[in-house]
Structures are given as structure tokens and as C-alpha cells.
Amino acid sequence: INSREDAEALNGIELFVDRDNLPDEELDDDEFYYADLEGLEAVDKDGKSFGTVSAVFDFGAGDLLELKGPGRRPSLIPFTEAAVLEIDLEGGKILIDPEAAGLIENPDEDGANSNFPRKDK
């Protein structure tokens, strides 16, 4: 590519790279390819499954993982250290905190810290 016009001609073109050509050794311990996360089962510390990572999205405000599972609607969780506690690529799992991920309700006594509406109101 030797000119701006050459570069503009490539606008909108999708680039595909074989997985074998991606440099794994250059990744830090907390860096992952999106494709490597897809298919991992999301479980909590008790082993309860919340679905499988079906997609990873970056809408600009932080990465999101889409979880899908049988009998469940797809849900999005933040890909943050608070929500995703551990990633085990070899074991095929991610350990999540379901409360930090927004998947379960865990209000304090009066419900003030809940992200969910109280049922008695």
C-alpha cells in the first residue's frame, strides 16, 4: 500500500488470518483472542453453569460476553475482572461472579444495593 488511494480501496474489506499464524507467545497472561473465549462454559464457584460464551462484543464502553444456554435467554455480561474471575482455556471454562456479572439478584436487607426491582413494591 503506497498511497492514501490504495488504502481507501481496502475500506470495508474483511481480513481473515489462520489461527496458526497468530502470535500466542506475545500475549500477556490476561490477554485473549475473542475466538478462544467462544465456546467456554461460564460457571460460578459452586460449578453452576450460566451458559456458554457464544460471542464477544466491543461496543466501545468495554467488552461484553454473550452467554447462551438451554432454556435461557441470551445474556450479556461485562468482561471485567469483577465479573470474570478466571479463564481456563484448557479446561473449557470461565469462572464468573454471577452477582458482579448481573446474572443474579443479591440485595442487602432493604434491597438498596440490588440492580433488580423489588418484588414487594
C-alpha positions in Angstrom: 0.0 0.0 0.0 1.8 3.1 -1.3 -0.8 5.8 -1.2 -3.9 7.0 0.5 -6.0 5.9 -2.5 -4.6 2.4 -2.2 -5.6 2.3 1.4 -9.1 3.7 0.8 -9.6 1.0 -1.8 -9.3 -1.5 1.1 -12.1 0.2 3.1 -14.7 -2.3 4.3 -12.7 -5.4 3.3 -12.7 -8.2 5.9 -9.3 -9.6 6.8 -9.0 -13.2 7.9 -5.9 -14.8 9.5 -5.4 -18.5 10.1 -5.3 -19.2 13.9 -1.9 -20.8 13.4 -0.5 -17.5 12.2 -1.5 -15.6 15.3 1.4 -14.9 17.8 0.3 -16.7 21.0 3.7 -16.2 22.7 3.2 -12.4 22.5 0.0 -12.4 24.5 0.1 -11.4 28.2 -1.5 -13.7 30.8 -4.6 -11.5 30.8 -4.9 -11.2 27.0 -7.1 -13.5 24.9 -8.3 -13.8 21.3 -12.0 -13.4 21.1 -12.3 -16.7 19.2 -10.6 -18.5 22.1 -13.3 -17.4 24.5 -16.2 -18.6 22.4 -17.4 -22.0 23.5 -16.2 -21.7 27.1 -18.7 -22.7 29.7 -19.4 -19.9 32.3 -19.7 -21.4 35.8 -19.8 -20.0 39.3 -17.6 -21.1 42.3 -20.1 -23.9 43.0 -20.0 -25.2 39.5 -23.4 -23.9 38.5 -23.5 -23.3 34.7 -24.8 -20.0 33.4 -24.3 -20.9 29.7 -21.6 -20.9 27.1 -19.8 -17.9 25.7 -21.3 -17.6 22.2 -19.9 -14.2 21.2 -17.7 -11.3 22.4 -18.7 -7.8 21.7 -16.9 -4.5 21.9 -19.3 -1.6 21.6 -16.7 0.9 22.9 -17.5 1.0 26.6 -15.9 -2.3 27.4 -16.0 -5.8 26.2 -19.1 -7.9 26.8 -19.5 -11.7 26.7 -22.7 -13.2 25.4 -23.8 -16.3 27.3 -26.3 -18.8 25.8 -27.6 -21.9 27.4 -30.5 -24.4 27.1 -33.8 -22.9 28.4 -32.2 -19.5 28.9 -32.4 -16.2 27.0 -29.0 -15.0 25.8 -27.4 -12.6 28.3 -24.6 -10.2 28.2 -22.0 -9.9 31.0 -19.2 -7.5 31.3 -15.8 -8.9 30.5 -14.2 -7.4 33.7 -12.0 -8.7 36.5 -15.0 -8.3 38.8 -17.4 -10.4 36.7 -14.9 -12.9 35.1 -12.7 -14.2 37.9 -10.7 -16.8 36.0 -10.3 -18.1 32.4 -9.3 -21.7 31.9 -8.8 -22.2 28.2 -7.6 -25.8 28.6 -10.5 -26.7 30.9 -13.0 -25.0 28.6 -14.4 -22.8 31.4 -14.6 -19.3 32.8 -15.2 -18.8 36.4 -17.7 -15.9 36.9 -19.2 -14.0 39.8 -22.9 -14.1 38.9 -23.7 -11.1 41.1 -21.0 -8.9 39.6 -22.0 -10.1 36.2 -25.6 -9.0 36.8 -27.0 -12.5 36.4 -28.5 -13.0 39.9 -30.2 -10.8 42.5 -28.4 -10.5 45.8 -29.8 -7.4 47.6 -29.0 -6.3 51.1 -31.7 -6.3 53.7 -33.7 -3.5 52.2 -32.8 -4.1 48.6 -31.0 -0.9 48.3 -28.0 -2.4 46.5 -29.9 -4.5 44.1 -29.8 -4.0 40.4 -33.3 -5.6 40.2 -36.6 -4.0 41.2 -38.0 -5.2 44.5 -40.9 -7.6 44.1 -42.9 -6.0 47.0 -43.0 -2.6 45.5 
